[in-house]
Amino acid sequence: MLASLVNGQFTDTISTSDRGLLYGDGLFETLRISQAKPVFWAEHMARLERDSERLGIVFPGQQILAEEAQVLISQSKNRDEFDRGILKIILTRGQSERGYAANPDIPATRILSLSAAPQNPASYLQNGVEMRVCDIIMARSPRLAGIKHLNRLENVLARREWQDSRIVEGLLLDDRGFVIEGTMSNVFLVKDRHLMTPDLSQSGVAGVIREIILRIAGENRSMFKPVQKNLTLEDLYQADEVFICNSVIGIWPVARIEDHDFKVGKDGNPLTTELAESLNTESSTQ
Amino acid sequence: MLASLVNGQFTDTISTSDRGLLYGDGLFETLRISQAKPVFWAEHMARLERDSERLGIVFPGQQILAEEAQVLISQSKNRDEFDRGILKIILTRGQSERGYAANPDIPATRILSLSAAPQNPASYLQNGVEMRVCDIIMARSPRLAGIKHLNRLENVLARREWQDSRIVEGLLLDDRGFVIEGTMSNVFLVKDRHLMTPDLSQSGVAGVIREIILRIAGENRSMFKPVQKNLTLEDLYQADEVFICNSVIGIWPVARIEDHDFKVGKDGNPLTTELAESLNTESSTQ
């Protein structure tokens, strides 16, 4: 069961007139908890504040969210959630009358939930994961692109496309044939020591871990400056290394997309290994 | 205040782990109540069932929704809601663990809410309404097009574009410059006794009233067969008559879009008047 705080109160319910339910009118963050502390808190808060601004949602401030996160974590009776849990923060535009119009000043609804981290096989990190290419075409919407908002039906439909448990993630493309992301992750490729990730100005979620990897790689003298650009499926197939990332999994090498195999292991994907180690160091020394 | 039934229970809250909140993973219908009866019930149910099928949401059946609607309406102590209210039915995929994947068999969540109908000025029907063209570009997504789902951030952002109360509705276009709909309505034009409405295979909501108008017009011998096709803003400006429609307002003539005026009144827009009368007759003789 989930433990939740809604606007500072312990409860597992929200109002049926909350705009998060009515219109998906809100945002969310998923953070990893390590030793009772949210990992990359500052980066998640920076994104949440920036995306609130883009949607015109009244950001309640980092302080109150930090306090509520600590209350929730410290009250957790479940050691798993405490030691290595997942904190989900949903911020909605708040409650309003029926209809799309809303008073610009209504206070946002804060929903914080804690759950145990999923038990993912160690092989995903060591041997890489298998992906498929999803049929659903991601819509292009510059006004919403990059934002981790609550309008996630495309991701839901994409995840419904397969049941085979060997397939760990699905790859999403837009109508131009450009790769956007995974259903729950961002995608990177390495080609001749160049790190590349899809441009997300039209679709997709600009993940916090994606941003951190771009920064880490930019500071690494043994790599070329990382770039965000339009990438096709063929670009991925031609790559030396491919990996996916998000806040819960960190980095997982990709061993296979459809019928195409990638080398994984110390010699197979050295830059992925290096980036995963750097990310791990950063997340544990915050 | 709203009166709500959630899965048959009187309550104003839903679970924080409902997928309607988490991902906008659901659908809704907005019905007008007249003399304690929902108007065009069969048509709304047909659409809800069809759209549930498209999203893979388990449709609970019309019977239980009809029973719950009657419970809610008959318990209403507010005469306004009883005589001329609005019934909103939300159907979500249900509750699940964190993550996009969901068991295909989980029962949908049923949320029925009753509110008083808005008091719209009589002039909207008599003299027509003024519209503006919205800046936001509607994304194209064939898999979601036409469905009245809960991912409505585009409509929310569009409605935030103006505060001027003289502007009643905003017009939404896609990236090809084709008119899709209003923020809360569908759009029709009449040109040389031809009735036309935007093709909604890429974007927009295929409204129940839009469908009924297409049927009524198709049965009307004094008009040409109505068509759904790609229409530009210029097509609207060249039209003899323009109107908008939805379940709450019925039909409203459009008197102005930006700086372009349309004739409204018995002689100005005879087909709009005729269709509004036919729609009114149908809705009161069900």
Interface residues (C-beta under 8 A of the other chain):
Chain A: L2 S4 V6 T11 D12 T13 I14 S15 T16 S17 D18 R19 G20 L21 L22 Y23 G24 D25 F28 T30 L55 G56 I86 K88 I90 T92 R93 E97 R98 G99 Y100 A101 A102 P104 I111 S113 S115 P118 I136 I137 A139 R140 S141 P142 R143 L144 H149 L150 N151 R152 L153 E154 N155 V156 L157 A158 R159 R160 D175 T183 M184
Chain B: L2 S4 V6 T11 D12 T13 I14 S15 T16 S17 D18 R19 G20 L21 L22 Y23 G24 D25 F28 T30 L55 G56 I86 K88 I90 T92 R93 E97 R98 G99 Y100 A101 A102 P104 I111 S113 S115 P118 I136 I137 A139 R140 S141 P142 R143 L144 H149 L150 N151 R152 L153 E154 N155 V156 L157 A158 R159 R160 D175 T183 M184
